[in-house]
Amino acid sequence: SILGNSGITESLLSCDLTDPNARNVKDGNSTVLMYTIHYGHKEIVDLLLDHPKIDLSVINTGGRTALSVACNVGHLPIVNALISKVKFEKEHITRALIESSGTGNIDLVQMLLKKFGTEISGAVNSPNGAMNALWAAAAYNHENVVRTLLDAGGPNQDVNLAGTSGYT
């Protein structure tokens, strides 16, 4: 599926023994869906999303779901496909906003804020401590995203949020 061959993917998915949520334990426990998203194969993503056993809540060792992978690599059509299929938990949407903010993808940031509102702009835990979208955008110097997030406001947009190092 990561090579984009829909015929082979369809054949594999039709087998009863196929686990669409199988993880690559040698590479961060990412799923086939996560790899397919990373490589941008929307047609294959759609096939996987149609599989009755697909689990979109799977988290790899980096703390990412399929949705946050899609936001990290900036695939807006895939993000739209994912959020149209399932209702994600608030933390997963917040992580997606953080990924989009950290990469400076203003289109994804605006789409997520429009669809889910400012309640998704809270903090999540990361290896560096608590993190929010504003922190991620500022850390990577994405000024337009910082402005968008500040303009959106919201009670959880903490400009004083500190990581474990104490820096804000």
Salt bridges, closest charged atoms under 4 A:
ASP46 OD2 - LYS42 NZ 2.84
ASP50 OD1 - LYS85 NZ 2.84
GLU91 OE2 - ARG95 NH2 3.58
GLU99 OE2 - ARG64 NE 2.74
GLU143 OE2 - ARG147 NH2 2.56
